């Protein structure tokens, strides 16, 4: 929730539109069946027992014709296969032009960068460390790692 509030207040730049996960899901439902592969915001995540699952960014920032998918990965990070997440963005490049991943631990930032390299997504993925513990707003522009 704090990511959406911060984005809405312009902390990450003056976006034309800031969409929450629920808004993205509602827009996808309005345009077709969620999970049918045609969602404008969902990325496929095929990992273990959760094969063929769809995942939505925590927040989507729209700047003109560019979209920035924002994900929050905290330590201990949620049960999320970083390779599957970034592979999903690779399979659906139309979802976002940039994938911005906020982390609260430098080692998690390294894991995200390593997964981006393994999935040939290094050019598209940005990692940003948040100040404080998990829910604090980002401090400046230093990146994790």
C-alpha positions in Angstrom: 0.0 0.0 0.0 2.8 2.4 0.8 4.2 2.0 -2.6 1.0 3.1 -4.3 0.7 6.1 -1.9 4.3 7.1 -2.6 3.8 6.7 -6.3 0.5 8.6 -6.3 2.2 11.4 -4.4 4.9 11.6 -7.1 7.9 10.2 -5.1 9.0 8.2 -8.2 8.3 10.9 -10.7 5.2 12.5 -12.2 3.4 9.5 -13.6 0.3 10.1 -15.8 -1.3 7.2 -14.0 -0.6 5.0 -11.0 -2.3 1.7 -10.8 -2.6 -0.6 -7.8 -2.6 -4.4 -8.2 -6.4 -4.5 -7.7 -6.9 -1.8 -10.4 -4.8 -3.8 -12.8 -6.7 -7.0 -12.0 -10.0 -5.2 -12.6 -8.9 -3.8 -15.9 -7.8 -7.2 -17.0 -11.2 -8.7 -16.0 -12.9 -6.0 -18.0 -11.0 -6.9 -21.1 -11.1 -10.7 -20.8 -10.8 -13.6 -18.5 -7.9 -13.2 -15.9 -5.2 -15.8 -16.6 -6.1 -16.2 -20.3 -2.7 -14.8 -21.3 -4.2 -11.7 -22.8 -4.2 -9.6 -19.6 -2.5 -6.3 -20.1 -0.8 -6.3 -16.7 -0.4 -10.0 -15.6 2.9 -11.9 -16.1 3.0 -15.6 -16.2 4.9 -17.3 -13.4 5.5 -21.0 -13.9 7.3 -22.3 -10.8 6.7 -25.7 -9.2 3.2 -26.4 -8.1 2.1 -22.8 -9.1 2.6 -23.5 -12.8 0.5 -21.3 -15.1 -0.1 -18.8 -12.4 -0.4 -15.1 -13.2 1.3 -12.4 -11.1 0.6 -8.7 -11.0 3.1 -6.0 -10.1 2.5 -4.3 -6.8 2.2 -0.9 -8.6 2.2 0.1 -12.3 3.5 3.6 -13.2 2.5 5.0 -16.6 4.6 7.7 -18.1 3.3 8.6 -21.5 3.7 5.4 -23.6 6.1 3.8 -21.1 5.1 1.5 -18.2 7.1 0.8 -15.1 6.2 -2.4 -13.2 7.0 -2.0 -9.5 7.6 -5.1 -7.3 8.5 -5.1 -3.6 10.7 -8.0 -2.5 11.5 -7.8 1.2 13.7 -10.0 3.4 12.9 -12.6 4.2 11.4 -12.3 0.8 8.0 -13.6 0.1 7.8 -17.0 -1.5 8.6 -15.7 -4.9 10.8 -17.3 -7.4 12.7 -14.4 -8.8 13.8 -16.3 -11.9 10.1 -17.2 -12.6 9.0 -13.6 -12.1 11.6 -12.1 -14.4 11.1 -14.9 -17.0 7.4 -13.9 -16.9 8.3 -10.3 -17.6 10.5 -11.6 -20.4 7.7 -13.7 -21.9 5.3 -10.6 -21.7 7.5 -7.7 -22.7 4.4 -5.6 -23.4 3.5 -5.5 -19.7 6.3 -3.1 -18.8 9.2 -1.3 -20.3 11.0 -1.3 -17.0 10.8 -3.6 -14.0 11.6 -1.7 -10.8 12.3 -4.0 -7.8 12.4 -2.5 -4.4 14.4 -4.5 -1.8 15.1 -3.8 1.9 18.3 -5.9 2.0 21.4 -5.6 -0.1 21.7 -9.4 -0.5 18.2 -9.6 -1.9 19.2 -6.9 -4.4 22.1 -9.1 -5.4 19.7 -12.0 -5.9 17.4 -9.9 -8.0 20.3 -8.8 -10.2 21.6 -12.3 -10.6 18.1 -13.5 -11.6 17.9 -10.7 -14.1 21.2 -11.7 -15.6 20.1 -15.4 -15.8 16.9 -14.4 -17.6 18.6 -11.9 -19.9 16.6 -9.1 -18.3 19.5 -6.9 -17.0 18.7 -4.0 -19.3 15.1 -3.9 -18.2 15.4 -4.5 -14.5 16.3 -1.8 -11.9 16.9 -2.6 -8.3 16.3 0.1 -5.6 17.0 -0.4 -1.9 14.4 1.1 0.5 15.5 2.9 3.6 14.4 1.5 6.9 12.6 -1.8 7.5 10.3 -3.0 4.8 7.7 -0.1 4.7 9.9 3.0 4.8 9.9 5.2 1.7 13.0 5.1 -0.5 15.8 7.4 0.4 17.3 9.2 -2.7 18.5 7.2 -5.6 21.2 4.8 -4.4 20.7 1.3 -5.7 21.1 -1.9 -3.8 24.1 -4.0 -4.1 
